[in-house]
Amino acid sequence: MSVETLTADMVLDTQGLSCPMPMLKTKKTMGKIESGKILEVIGTDPGSKNDIPEWCTKSGHELVGDKEENGVFHFFIKKS
């Protein structure tokens, strides 16, 4: 599935926040959405490139896509 065709059910904007805030906000927001829904996390913290995929693996959620545009990261996470 192409990132361009993904539609998020909820968007979390963490631009300008640095570690650990993007990860903490992602965890909190994932707790608010239903299983099977997709959360798009938008951020500028370079650490997120490793942190979010790693957290998805550990927590059982699926990273269905990600992209980077001009230093802005977009992660699409499907809740398990």
Biopython code that builds the backbone (N, CA, C, O; Angstrom):
import numpy as np
from Bio.PDB.StructureBuilder import StructureBuilder

atoms = [
    (1, "MET", "N", (0.853, -1.191, 0.000)),
    (1, "MET", "CA", (0.000, 0.000, 0.000)),
    (1, "MET", "C", (0.888, 1.240, 0.000)),
    (1, "MET", "O", (1.809, 1.352, 0.809)),
    (2, "SER", "N", (0.615, 2.148, -0.889)),
    (2, "SER", "CA", (1.397, 3.378, -1.002)),
    (2, "SER", "C", (1.027, 4.354, 0.112)),
    (2, "SER", "O", (-0.138, 4.468, 0.490)),
    (3, "VAL", "N", (2.024, 5.049, 0.625)),
    (3, "VAL", "CA", (1.788, 6.057, 1.658)),
    (3, "VAL", "C", (0.844, 7.135, 1.132)),
    (3, "VAL", "O", (0.050, 7.705, 1.880)),
    (4, "GLU", "N", (0.945, 7.404, -0.168)),
    (4, "GLU", "CA", (0.117, 8.450, -0.779)),
    (4, "GLU", "C", (-1.370, 8.100, -0.739)),
    (4, "GLU", "O", (-2.215, 8.995, -0.763)),
    (5, "THR", "N", (-1.696, 6.810, -0.679)),
    (5, "THR", "CA", (-3.104, 6.400, -0.683)),
    (5, "THR", "C", (-3.640, 6.112, 0.714)),
    (5, "THR", "O", (-4.826, 5.822, 0.871)),
    (6, "LEU", "N", (-2.793, 6.187, 1.722)),
    (6, "LEU", "CA", (-3.242, 5.937, 3.089)),
    (6, "LEU", "C", (-4.099, 7.091, 3.596)),
    (6, "LEU", "O", (-3.802, 8.259, 3.348)),
    (7, "THR", "N", (-5.152, 6.747, 4.298)),
    (7, "THR", "CA", (-6.002, 7.759, 4.915)),
    (7, "THR", "C", (-6.001, 7.515, 6.412)),
    (7, "THR", "O", (-6.357, 6.431, 6.874)),
    (8, "ALA", "N", (-5.604, 8.517, 7.159)),
    (8, "ALA", "CA", (-5.559, 8.391, 8.615)),
    (8, "ALA", "C", (-6.937, 8.677, 9.209)),
    (8, "ALA", "O", (-7.673, 9.542, 8.733)),
    (9, "ASP", "N", (-7.263, 7.931, 10.258)),
    (9, "ASP", "CA", (-8.510, 8.163, 10.986)),
    (9, "ASP", "C", (-8.327, 9.303, 11.986)),
    (9, "ASP", "O", (-9.289, 9.967, 12.371)),
    (10, "MET", "N", (-7.086, 9.519, 12.396)),
    (10, "MET", "CA", (-6.757, 10.595, 13.327)),
    (10, "MET", "C", (-5.345, 11.071, 13.011)),
    (10, "MET", "O", (-4.496, 10.278, 12.604)),
    (11, "VAL", "N", (-5.092, 12.370, 13.199)),
    (11, "VAL", "CA", (-3.766, 12.932, 12.948)),
    (11, "VAL", "C", (-3.239, 13.548, 14.236)),
    (11, "VAL", "O", (-3.944, 14.285, 14.925)),
    (12, "LEU", "N", (-1.981, 13.233, 14.549)),
    (12, "LEU", "CA", (-1.306, 13.796, 15.718)),
    (12, "LEU", "C", (-0.122, 14.611, 15.210)),
    (12, "LEU", "O", (0.794, 14.065, 14.596)),
    (13, "ASP", "N", (-0.140, 15.907, 15.464)),
    (13, "ASP", "CA", (0.943, 16.797, 15.021)),
    (13, "ASP", "C", (1.896, 17.047, 16.180)),
    (13, "ASP", "O", (1.537, 17.702, 17.157)),
    (14, "THR", "N", (3.121, 16.519, 16.067)),
    (14, "THR", "CA", (4.126, 16.717, 17.119)),
    (14, "THR", "C", (5.289, 17.573, 16.613)),
    (14, "THR", "O", (6.377, 17.538, 17.188)),
    (15, "GLN", "N", (5.071, 18.336, 15.550)),
    (15, "GLN", "CA", (6.139, 19.162, 14.988)),
    (15, "GLN", "C", (6.649, 20.154, 16.033)),
    (15, "GLN", "O", (5.870, 20.782, 16.751)),
    (16, "GLY", "N", (7.966, 20.276, 16.100)),
    (16, "GLY", "CA", (8.580, 21.210, 17.039)),
    (16, "GLY", "C", (8.863, 20.599, 18.406)),
    (16, "GLY", "O", (9.587, 21.187, 19.209)),
    (17, "LEU", "N", (8.299, 19.428, 18.675)),
    (17, "LEU", "CA", (8.539, 18.761, 19.957)),
    (17, "LEU", "C", (9.746, 17.850, 19.834)),
    (17, "LEU", "O", (9.981, 17.256, 18.783)),
    (18, "SER", "N", (10.514, 17.742, 20.919)),
    (18, "SER", "CA", (11.665, 16.854, 20.882)),
    (18, "SER", "C", (11.468, 15.704, 21.860)),
    (18, "SER", "O", (10.603, 15.748, 22.735)),
    (19, "CYS", "N", (12.277, 14.693, 21.693)),
    (19, "CYS", "CA", (12.220, 13.470, 22.477)),
    (19, "CYS", "C", (12.200, 13.809, 23.968)),
    (19, "CYS", "O", (12.991, 14.646, 24.404)),
    (20, "PRO", "N", (11.334, 13.199, 24.757)),
    (20, "PRO", "CA", (10.470, 12.055, 24.446)),
    (20, "PRO", "C", (9.019, 12.436, 24.127)),
    (20, "PRO", "O", (8.169, 11.550, 24.038)),
    (21, "MET", "N", (8.717, 13.708, 23.956)),
    (21, "MET", "CA", (7.327, 14.145, 23.801)),
    (21, "MET", "C", (6.591, 13.522, 22.605)),
    (21, "MET", "O", (5.444, 13.108, 22.777)),
    (22, "PRO", "N", (7.183, 13.433, 21.403)),
    (22, "PRO", "CA", (6.434, 12.818, 20.302)),
    (22, "PRO", "C", (6.000, 11.380, 20.621)),
    (22, "PRO", "O", (4.887, 10.966, 20.297)),
    (23, "MET", "N", (6.896, 10.641, 21.255)),
    (23, "MET", "CA", (6.589, 9.241, 21.591)),
    (23, "MET", "C", (5.510, 9.162, 22.672)),
    (23, "MET", "O", (4.599, 8.339, 22.579)),
    (24, "LEU", "N", (5.607, 10.004, 23.683)),
    (24, "LEU", "CA", (4.615, 10.004, 24.760)),
    (24, "LEU", "C", (3.239, 10.371, 24.231)),
    (24, "LEU", "O", (2.240, 9.751, 24.597)),
    (25, "LYS", "N", (3.188, 11.373, 23.373)),
    (25, "LYS", "CA", (1.906, 11.796, 22.795)),
    (25, "LYS", "C", (1.342, 10.718, 21.868)),
    (25, "LYS", "O", (0.129, 10.515, 21.813)),
    (26, "THR", "N", (2.220, 10.031, 21.142)),
    (26, "THR", "CA", (1.775, 8.946, 20.266)),
    (26, "THR", "C", (1.138, 7.835, 21.086)),
    (26, "THR", "O", (0.056, 7.354, 20.748)),
    (27, "LYS", "N", (1.803, 7.425, 22.164)),
    (27, "LYS", "CA", (1.263, 6.363, 23.028)),
    (27, "LYS", "C", (-0.102, 6.756, 23.579)),
    (27, "LYS", "O", (-1.040, 5.959, 23.562)),
    (28, "LYS", "N", (-0.206, 7.988, 24.067)),
    (28, "LYS", "CA", (-1.452, 8.467, 24.660)),
    (28, "LYS", "C", (-2.579, 8.494, 23.624)),
    (28, "LYS", "O", (-3.701, 8.075, 23.909)),
    (29, "THR", "N", (-2.276, 8.986, 22.427)),
    (29, "THR", "CA", (-3.288, 9.085, 21.378)),
    (29, "THR", "C", (-3.715, 7.708, 20.882)),
    (29, "THR", "O", (-4.891, 7.506, 20.578)),
    (30, "MET", "N", (-2.794, 6.764, 20.795)),
    (30, "MET", "CA", (-3.145, 5.407, 20.363)),
    (30, "MET", "C", (-4.164, 4.783, 21.319)),
    (30, "MET", "O", (-4.986, 3.962, 20.911)),
    (31, "GLY", "N", (-4.103, 5.174, 22.580)),
    (31, "GLY", "CA", (-5.052, 4.662, 23.562)),
    (31, "GLY", "C", (-6.467, 5.172, 23.346)),
    (31, "GLY", "O", (-7.416, 4.627, 23.910)),
    (32, "LYS", "N", (-6.617, 6.215, 22.533)),
    (32, "LYS", "CA", (-7.922, 6.847, 22.307)),
    (32, "LYS", "C", (-8.629, 6.357, 21.049)),
    (32, "LYS", "O", (-9.814, 6.627, 20.852)),
    (33, "ILE", "N", (-7.886, 5.622, 20.184)),
    (33, "ILE", "CA", (-8.524, 5.198, 18.934)),
    (33, "ILE", "C", (-8.844, 3.703, 18.972)),
    (33, "ILE", "O", (-8.263, 2.941, 19.745)),
    (34, "GLU", "N", (-9.781, 3.311, 18.117)),
    (34, "GLU", "CA", (-10.228, 1.921, 18.074)),
    (34, "GLU", "C", (-9.240, 1.045, 17.321)),
    (34, "GLU", "O", (-8.486, 1.517, 16.470)),
    (35, "SER", "N", (-9.261, -0.230, 17.652)),
    (35, "SER", "CA", (-8.439, -1.218, 16.965)),
    (35, "SER", "C", (-8.749, -1.197, 15.468)),
    (35, "SER", "O", (-9.910, -1.114, 15.067)),
    (36, "GLY", "N", (-7.699, -1.272, 14.648)),
    (36, "GLY", "CA", (-7.866, -1.261, 13.202)),
    (36, "GLY", "C", (-7.816, 0.118, 12.572)),
    (36, "GLY", "O", (-7.692, 0.244, 11.353)),
    (37, "LYS", "N", (-7.912, 1.158, 13.400)),
    (37, "LYS", "CA", (-7.864, 2.529, 12.891)),
    (37, "LYS", "C", (-6.404, 2.943, 12.678)),
    (37, "LYS", "O", (-5.487, 2.369, 13.266)),
    (38, "ILE", "N", (-6.213, 3.951, 11.826)),
    (38, "ILE", "CA", (-4.857, 4.422, 11.513)),
    (38, "ILE", "C", (-4.624, 5.821, 12.074)),
    (38, "ILE", "O", (-5.418, 6.738, 11.864)),
    (39, "LEU", "N", (-3.516, 5.954, 12.792)),
    (39, "LEU", "CA", (-3.079, 7.239, 13.334)),
    (39, "LEU", "C", (-1.904, 7.727, 12.488)),
    (39, "LEU", "O", (-0.941, 6.994, 12.264)),
    (40, "GLU", "N", (-1.995, 8.971, 12.023)),
    (40, "GLU", "CA", (-0.861, 9.588, 11.336)),
    (40, "GLU", "C", (-0.162, 10.491, 12.337)),
    (40, "GLU", "O", (-0.774, 11.399, 12.899)),
    (41, "VAL", "N", (1.123, 10.237, 12.557)),
    (41, "VAL", "CA", (1.926, 11.067, 13.450)),
    (41, "VAL", "C", (2.840, 11.914, 12.568)),
    (41, "VAL", "O", (3.591, 11.388, 11.747)),
    (42, "ILE", "N", (2.765, 13.227, 12.749)),
    (42, "ILE", "CA", (3.603, 14.157, 11.990)),
    (42, "ILE", "C", (4.594, 14.775, 12.972)),
    (42, "ILE", "O", (4.198, 15.268, 14.028)),
    (43, "GLY", "N", (5.864, 14.750, 12.632)),
    (43, "GLY", "CA", (6.851, 15.292, 13.553)),
    (43, "GLY", "C", (8.127, 15.735, 12.868)),
    (43, "GLY", "O", (8.356, 15.462, 11.690)),
    (44, "THR", "N", (8.952, 16.427, 13.637)),
    (44, "THR", "CA", (10.222, 16.934, 13.121)),
    (44, "THR", "C", (11.421, 16.412, 13.915)),
    (44, "THR", "O", (12.563, 16.718, 13.571)),
    (45, "ASP", "N", (11.182, 15.634, 14.966)),
    (45, "ASP", "CA", (12.274, 15.101, 15.785)),
    (45, "ASP", "C", (12.945, 13.940, 15.051)),
    (45, "ASP", "O", (12.304, 12.917, 14.808)),
    (46, "PRO", "N", (14.237, 14.081, 14.691)),
    (46, "PRO", "CA", (14.936, 13.015, 13.960)),
    (46, "PRO", "C", (14.925, 11.673, 14.700)),
    (46, "PRO", "O", (14.983, 10.619, 14.067)),
    (47, "GLY", "N", (14.852, 11.705, 16.018)),
    (47, "GLY", "CA", (14.829, 10.474, 16.810)),
    (47, "GLY", "C", (13.598, 9.629, 16.539)),
    (47, "GLY", "O", (13.602, 8.419, 16.766)),
    (48, "SER", "N", (12.548, 10.269, 16.053)),
    (48, "SER", "CA", (11.301, 9.557, 15.763)),
    (48, "SER", "C", (11.490, 8.498, 14.682)),
    (48, "SER", "O", (10.773, 7.497, 14.661)),
    (49, "LYS", "N", (12.458, 8.714, 13.779)),
    (49, "LYS", "CA", (12.697, 7.763, 12.691)),
    (49, "LYS", "C", (13.019, 6.377, 13.229)),
    (49, "LYS", "O", (12.703, 5.372, 12.591)),
    (50, "ASN", "N", (13.642, 6.317, 14.392)),
    (50, "ASN", "CA", (13.949, 5.036, 15.029)),
    (50, "ASN", "C", (12.921, 4.693, 16.098)),
    (50, "ASN", "O", (12.483, 3.548, 16.206)),
    (51, "ASP", "N", (12.539, 5.696, 16.890)),
    (51, "ASP", "CA", (11.672, 5.461, 18.051)),
    (51, "ASP", "C", (10.302, 4.905, 17.684)),
    (51, "ASP", "O", (9.848, 3.933, 18.287)),
    (52, "ILE", "N", (9.648, 5.502, 16.717)),
    (52, "ILE", "CA", (8.271, 5.106, 16.395)),
    (52, "ILE", "C", (8.208, 3.695, 15.794)),
    (52, "ILE", "O", (7.408, 2.885, 16.261)),
    (53, "PRO", "N", (9.022, 3.369, 14.776)),
    (53, "PRO", "CA", (8.973, 1.986, 14.267)),
    (53, "PRO", "C", (9.304, 0.946, 15.344)),
    (53, "PRO", "O", (8.688, -0.118, 15.399)),
    (54, "GLU", "N", (10.283, 1.265, 16.197)),
    (54, "GLU", "CA", (10.675, 0.348, 17.271)),
    (54, "GLU", "C", (9.525, 0.158, 18.257)),
    (54, "GLU", "O", (9.248, -0.963, 18.683)),
    (55, "TRP", "N", (8.863, 1.245, 18.614)),
    (55, "TRP", "CA", (7.738, 1.174, 19.540)),
    (55, "TRP", "C", (6.598, 0.359, 18.932)),
    (55, "TRP", "O", (5.964, -0.431, 19.630)),
    (56, "CYS", "N", (6.333, 0.544, 17.640)),
    (56, "CYS", "CA", (5.272, -0.225, 16.970)),
    (56, "CYS", "C", (5.545, -1.722, 17.089)),
    (56, "CYS", "O", (4.642, -2.501, 17.396)),
    (57, "THR", "N", (6.784, -2.117, 16.847)),
    (57, "THR", "CA", (7.165, -3.526, 16.938)),
    (57, "THR", "C", (6.948, -4.052, 18.355)),
    (57, "THR", "O", (6.383, -5.130, 18.538)),
    (58, "LYS", "N", (7.392, -3.299, 19.351)),
    (58, "LYS", "CA", (7.273, -3.726, 20.752)),
    (58, "LYS", "C", (5.829, -3.754, 21.241)),
    (58, "LYS", "O", (5.462, -4.605, 22.051)),
    (59, "SER", "N", (5.010, -2.825, 20.748)),
    (59, "SER", "CA", (3.645, -2.691, 21.262)),
    (59, "SER", "C", (2.624, -3.496, 20.460)),
    (59, "SER", "O", (1.466, -3.610, 20.861)),
    (60, "GLY", "N", (3.052, -4.054, 19.327)),
    (60, "GLY", "CA", (2.151, -4.873, 18.526)),
    (60, "GLY", "C", (1.326, -4.105, 17.509)),
    (60, "GLY", "O", (0.489, -4.690, 16.822)),
    (61, "HIS", "N", (1.554, -2.792, 17.401)),
    (61, "HIS", "CA", (0.853, -2.011, 16.387)),
    (61, "HIS", "C", (1.632, -2.131, 15.082)),
    (61, "HIS", "O", (2.814, -2.476, 15.087)),
    (62, "GLU", "N", (0.962, -1.841, 13.959)),
    (62, "GLU", "CA", (1.601, -2.006, 12.659)),
    (62, "GLU", "C", (1.918, -0.659, 12.019)),
    (62, "GLU", "O", (1.034, 0.173, 11.814)),
    (63, "LEU", "N", (3.191, -0.461, 11.710)),
    (63, "LEU", "CA", (3.592, 0.732, 10.963)),
    (63, "LEU", "C", (3.295, 0.429, 9.498)),
    (63, "LEU", "O", (4.043, -0.298, 8.844)),
    (64, "VAL", "N", (2.196, 0.991, 8.984)),
    (64, "VAL", "CA", (1.767, 0.659, 7.624)),
    (64, "VAL", "C", (2.419, 1.544, 6.570)),
    (64, "VAL", "O", (2.321, 1.265, 5.375)),
    (65, "GLY", "N", (3.085, 2.610, 7.008)),
    (65, "GLY", "CA", (3.795, 3.456, 6.058)),
    (65, "GLY", "C", (4.448, 4.628, 6.744)),
    (65, "GLY", "O", (4.045, 5.032, 7.835)),
    (66, "ASP", "N", (5.464, 5.173, 6.094)),
    (66, "ASP", "CA", (6.107, 6.385, 6.591)),
    (66, "ASP", "C", (6.749, 7.113, 5.415)),
    (66, "ASP", "O", (7.073, 6.516, 4.388)),
    (67, "LYS", "N", (6.921, 8.406, 5.594)),
    (67, "LYS", "CA", (7.579, 9.214, 4.569)),
    (67, "LYS", "C", (8.220, 10.424, 5.234)),
    (67, "LYS", "O", (7.870, 10.800, 6.352)),
    (68, "GLU", "N", (9.159, 11.020, 4.523)),
    (68, "GLU", "CA", (9.835, 12.228, 5.009)),
    (68, "GLU", "C", (9.801, 13.258, 3.893)),
    (68, "GLU", "O", (10.155, 12.967, 2.751)),
    (69, "GLU", "N", (9.371, 14.468, 4.240)),
    (69, "GLU", "CA", (9.344, 15.567, 3.283)),
    (69, "GLU", "C", (9.932, 16.804, 3.938)),
    (69, "GLU", "O", (9.360, 17.331, 4.892)),
    (70, "ASN", "N", (11.061, 17.268, 3.441)),
    (70, "ASN", "CA", (11.693, 18.492, 3.950)),
    (70, "ASN", "C", (11.873, 18.493, 5.465)),
    (70, "ASN", "O", (11.598, 19.491, 6.131)),
    (71, "GLY", "N", (12.339, 17.363, 6.002)),
    (71, "GLY", "CA", (12.598, 17.279, 7.441)),
    (71, "GLY", "C", (11.360, 17.045, 8.287)),
    (71, "GLY", "O", (11.437, 17.070, 9.515)),
    (72, "VAL", "N", (10.220, 16.819, 7.650)),
    (72, "VAL", "CA", (8.989, 16.512, 8.385)),
    (72, "VAL", "C", (8.660, 15.039, 8.141)),
    (72, "VAL", "O", (8.566, 14.590, 6.999)),
    (73, "PHE", "N", (8.488, 14.301, 9.231)),
    (73, "PHE", "CA", (8.230, 12.867, 9.149)),
    (73, "PHE", "C", (6.741, 12.594, 9.314)),
    (73, "PHE", "O", (6.054, 13.238, 10.107)),
    (74, "HIS", "N", (6.262, 11.621, 8.544)),
    (74, "HIS", "CA", (4.870, 11.176, 8.639)),
    (74, "HIS", "C", (4.893, 9.670, 8.878)),
    (74, "HIS", "O", (5.458, 8.918, 8.084)),
    (75, "PHE", "N", (4.276, 9.235, 9.974)),
    (75, "PHE", "CA", (4.195, 7.810, 10.288)),
    (75, "PHE", "C", (2.711, 7.427, 10.320)),
    (75, "PHE", "O", (1.894, 8.129, 10.917)),
    (76, "PHE", "N", (2.378, 6.322, 9.681)),
    (76, "PHE", "CA", (1.003, 5.827, 9.661)),
    (76, "PHE", "C", (0.985, 4.523, 10.452)),
    (76, "PHE", "O", (1.563, 3.519, 10.036)),
    (77, "ILE", "N", (0.308, 4.559, 11.606)),
    (77, "ILE", "CA", (0.310, 3.433, 12.530)),
    (77, "ILE", "C", (-1.094, 2.864, 12.652)),
    (77, "ILE", "O", (-2.037, 3.577, 12.995)),
    (78, "LYS", "N", (-1.225, 1.563, 12.367)),
    (78, "LYS", "CA", (-2.506, 0.875, 12.497)),
    (78, "LYS", "C", (-2.574, 0.240, 13.874)),
    (78, "LYS", "O", (-1.710, -0.554, 14.244)),
    (79, "LYS", "N", (-3.600, 0.591, 14.629)),
    (79, "LYS", "CA", (-3.735, 0.061, 15.986)),
    (79, "LYS", "C", (-4.105, -1.416, 15.940)),
    (79, "LYS", "O", (-4.982, -1.826, 15.179)),
    (80, "SER", "N", (-3.421, -2.212, 16.769)),
    (80, "SER", "CA", (-3.686, -3.653, 16.804)),
    (80, "SER", "C", (-4.974, -3.958, 17.533)),
    (80, "SER", "O", (-5.352, -5.123, 17.658)),
]
sb = StructureBuilder()
sb.init_structure("model")
sb.init_model(0)
sb.init_chain("A")
sb.init_seg("    ")
for serial, (resi, resn, name, xyz) in enumerate(atoms, 1):
    if name == "N":
        sb.init_residue(resn, " ", resi, " ")
    sb.init_atom(name, np.array(xyz, "f"), 0.0, 1.0, " ", f" {name:<3s}", serial, name[0])
structure = sb.get_structure()
